[in-house]
Amino acid sequence: MDNSKSDPTLDRLFRHMAWANQILLQKLQEVPVDALALSSENKEWTVGVITEHFVRSAGFYCARVTGESLPGGFKTPSSHEDLRELATRCADFDAMLRQLASQPEGMTTYQREGKTIHRARSTILGQSIHHATEHRAQIADILSLHGIRAIDLDEMDVWAYSDAEGLGN
């Protein structure tokens, strides 16, 4: 993939998102599988449901920008194998989002809940980063609430990514 014409800051943000998503998915594979059923006060949004949701949503954002069909075949993870499958799909979606961010701005139109929606590509792509960040924090919080300190968000922030890329300390 040639990202030589893309904005270096934007490209870095998408690389960071992909890196942080993979760290989260790896850390979830290291906790007991029962942790996937944990939730906060909203019992419907378990760690497993949130994990599936944020990966499926990455595919949703790709589809919205490209105009392709929404990806299917998702299920709430109930095993470490399911998490490995989600990690693979997430990596593919994140790579596509990064590539899409290197293309020129434009508008996209789609149908949602019977309404025609018009959005700038940059709005959808920006939301993909925000959405993943929001749900990584939500998962870390739920696990912490239940005494599982497996995810340290400071270990996957932009500063840590800079260090991992060799562009910091």
C-alpha positions, 0 to 999 in steps of 0.5 A: 500500500502506497501511503506516500501522499497521505497526511502523515498525522492522519496515517499515524493515527490509523496505524496507532488505532490498529496497533492499540486494537491488536493489543486489546484483543491480545490482552483479552486472550490472556484473561479467563474466558469468563471475563467476556461475560462481565459488564458494568451496570448495563448488563447487555453490554458485556466485554464480549458484546462490546468487543464484537461490536467495535470490530463489526463496526470497523467493517461497517465504517469500511462499507460506508466509505466504499459503498460495499455490502456490510460484512457479516458472520459476526458472533459474540466471542465466547472463547479465545479462538473467537477472539483470535478470529476477531483480531484477524478481522479487525486487522483487515478492517483497520488496514482498509480504513488506513488505506481509505484515509489516504484517498481524497475527501468526498461524500458518501450516501447510504441508507440507514433505518429508512433514511438517506444519510450523506456524510463526508468520508472524513467524518466516517473515518474519524468516527472509526478512530473515536469509536475504537478508542471509546470501546477500548476504554469501556472494556478496560473499565469493565474489567477493572471494575471486576478486579481484572487489571489486564488492560492498562490504557497508558500502555496503548496510548499514542505516546506508547505507540510513538515509543513502539515505532522508535520515534520516542524514548 
